[in-house]
Amino acid sequence: MSAVTGAPSVGEEITSGSAQGHFERARGNRSRSLASALIHRWVSLKHWLPKGQLLPEHVLRRRHHSICVLLWLHVPALFAFGMLYGNHSLIHVAADCGVVALCGVGASSNRFRWKARIIAASFGLITCSAVVVDLWDGTIEAHFHFFVMIGVLTLYQDWTPFLVAMLYTVIHHGV
């Protein structure tokens, strides 16, 4: 087939199959142009999406400090809630709060690397959510604490704490 005119070249015969082949080639070109249009739209959309860059260290330190303060504030609040609401024993409430406090120690300690401290803070905040659900006898309202804490963990702008929270939540609800 002649590339210029689209007419059959000297050696080709005109059959019903050649017209079908021309149609298939034209459809293939259209699908390629559709694919290139989709790729172009994706590339232009990609410029609007977050870049996924790590936070500068001073910003990370400030956010981590705030998250650690929130984690530590949960310890007395959970203890008071556990003692005032429901029929929980002192040992039960102290054990629940002890796990949160242990995570707070790990998250606040300068002896550990940044990633370990961030994981400890993530684990601690999601443990707070699990403790709230436990102390509130599994009510639906208590589960909203998970959503709020996952939102707080997005302040790290890192996948690790988010994945820790998701894994913890799936295991907590699956077991």
C-alpha positions as CSV (number, residue, x, y, z in Angstrom):
1,M,0.0,0.0,0.0
2,S,1.3,3.4,-0.8
3,A,2.0,5.5,2.2
4,V,1.3,8.7,0.4
5,T,-2.1,8.0,-1.2
6,G,-3.3,5.0,0.8
7,A,-4.0,3.2,-2.5
8,P,-2.7,-0.3,-3.1
9,S,0.8,-0.5,-4.4
10,V,1.6,-2.3,-7.7
11,G,2.0,-5.8,-6.1
12,E,-1.1,-5.7,-3.9
13,E,-4.5,-6.9,-4.9
14,I,-7.7,-5.3,-3.8
15,T,-9.6,-7.8,-1.7
16,S,-12.0,-7.4,1.1
17,G,-9.3,-8.3,3.5
18,S,-7.1,-5.4,2.5
19,A,-9.8,-3.0,3.3
20,Q,-10.2,-4.6,6.7
21,G,-6.4,-4.4,7.2
22,H,-6.5,-0.6,6.4
23,F,-9.3,-0.2,9.0
24,E,-7.3,-2.1,11.6
25,R,-4.3,0.1,11.0
26,A,-6.3,3.2,11.2
27,R,-7.9,2.0,14.5
28,G,-4.4,1.2,15.8
29,N,-3.3,4.7,15.1
30,R,-6.4,6.1,16.9
31,S,-5.7,3.9,19.9
32,R,-2.1,5.1,19.9
33,S,-3.2,8.7,19.8
34,L,-5.6,7.9,22.7
35,A,-2.8,6.4,24.6
36,S,-0.6,9.4,24.0
37,A,-3.4,11.7,25.0
38,L,-3.8,9.8,28.3
39,I,-0.1,9.9,28.9
40,H,0.0,13.6,28.3
41,R,-2.9,14.1,30.7
42,W,-1.1,12.0,33.3
43,V,2.1,14.0,33.0
44,S,0.3,17.3,33.3
45,L,-1.7,16.0,36.3
46,K,1.5,14.7,37.9
47,H,2.8,18.3,38.2
48,W,-0.1,19.0,40.6
49,L,0.5,16.0,42.8
50,P,2.8,16.2,45.9
51,K,6.4,15.4,45.0
52,G,7.0,13.0,47.9
53,Q,10.1,14.8,49.1
54,L,11.3,14.4,52.6
55,L,10.7,17.2,55.0
56,P,13.6,19.4,56.0
57,E,15.1,18.3,59.3
58,H,14.0,21.3,61.3
59,V,10.4,20.9,60.1
60,L,10.5,17.1,60.8
61,R,11.8,17.8,64.3
62,R,9.1,20.3,65.1
63,R,6.3,18.0,63.8
64,H,7.7,15.0,65.6
65,H,7.9,16.9,68.8
66,S,4.3,18.0,68.5
67,I,3.2,14.4,67.8
68,C,5.2,13.2,70.8
69,V,3.4,15.8,73.0
70,L,0.1,14.5,71.7
71,L,1.2,11.0,72.4
72,W,2.2,11.9,76.0
73,L,-1.0,13.8,76.6
74,H,-2.9,10.6,75.7
75,V,-1.4,8.8,78.7
76,P,-3.2,10.7,81.5
77,A,-6.3,11.3,79.4
78,L,-6.7,7.5,78.7
79,F,-6.0,6.7,82.4
80,A,-8.6,9.1,83.6
81,F,-11.1,7.9,80.9
82,G,-10.5,4.3,81.8
83,M,-11.0,4.9,85.5
84,L,-14.1,7.1,85.2
85,Y,-15.9,5.2,82.4
86,G,-16.9,1.6,82.6
87,N,-15.9,-1.1,85.1
88,H,-12.2,-1.5,84.2
89,S,-9.7,-2.5,86.9
90,L,-6.8,-0.4,87.8
91,I,-4.4,-3.1,86.4
92,H,-6.2,-3.2,83.1
93,V,-6.1,0.6,82.6
94,A,-2.5,0.9,83.9
95,A,-1.4,-1.9,81.4
96,D,-3.2,-0.2,78.5
97,C,-1.6,3.2,79.4
98,G,1.8,1.6,80.1
99,V,2.0,0.4,76.5
100,V,1.2,3.9,75.3
101,A,3.8,5.3,77.7
102,L,6.4,2.8,76.5
103,C,5.8,4.0,72.9
104,G,6.2,7.5,74.1
105,V,9.6,6.7,75.6
106,G,10.7,5.2,72.4
107,A,9.4,8.1,70.3
108,S,11.0,10.7,72.6
109,S,14.4,9.1,73.1
110,N,17.3,10.5,71.2
111,R,19.1,7.1,71.5
112,F,17.2,5.8,68.5
113,R,17.4,6.7,64.9
114,W,14.7,9.0,63.3
115,K,12.9,6.1,61.5
116,A,12.6,4.1,64.8
117,R,11.3,7.1,66.7
118,I,8.8,7.9,64.0
119,I,7.6,4.2,64.0
120,A,7.3,4.3,67.8
121,A,5.2,7.5,67.7
122,S,3.0,5.9,65.0
123,F,2.6,2.7,66.9
124,G,1.9,4.7,70.0
125,L,-0.8,6.9,68.5
126,I,-2.6,4.0,66.9
127,T,-2.3,2.0,70.2
128,C,-4.1,5.0,71.8
129,S,-6.9,4.4,69.3
130,A,-7.0,0.7,70.2
131,V,-7.1,1.6,73.9
132,V,-9.9,4.0,73.4
133,V,-11.9,1.3,71.6
134,D,-11.1,-1.1,74.4
135,L,-12.0,1.2,77.2
136,W,-15.2,2.4,75.5
137,D,-16.3,-1.2,75.0
138,G,-15.9,-1.2,71.2
139,T,-18.5,1.5,70.4
140,I,-18.6,2.8,66.9
141,E,-17.8,6.3,68.1
142,A,-14.5,5.1,69.6
143,H,-13.3,3.9,66.2
144,F,-13.2,7.5,64.8
145,H,-10.1,8.0,66.9
146,F,-8.3,5.8,64.4
147,F,-9.2,8.1,61.6
148,V,-8.0,11.2,63.5
149,M,-4.7,9.6,64.4
150,I,-4.0,8.5,60.9
151,G,-4.7,12.1,59.8
152,V,-2.2,13.3,62.4
153,L,0.4,10.8,61.1
154,T,0.2,12.2,57.7
155,L,2.1,15.2,59.1
156,Y,5.2,13.2,58.7
157,Q,4.7,13.1,54.9
158,D,6.3,9.7,54.9
159,W,4.9,6.3,54.0
160,T,6.4,4.4,56.9
161,P,4.2,5.8,59.7
162,F,1.2,5.6,57.5
163,L,1.9,1.9,56.6
164,V,2.5,1.1,60.3
165,A,-0.8,2.6,61.2
166,M,-2.6,0.8,58.4
167,L,-1.0,-2.6,59.3
168,Y,-1.8,-2.1,63.0
169,T,-5.4,-1.1,62.2
170,V,-5.9,-4.1,59.9
171,I,-4.5,-6.5,62.5
172,H,-6.4,-4.9,65.3
173,H,-9.7,-5.3,63.4
174,G,-8.9,-8.7,62.0
175,V,-8.0,-10.3,65.4
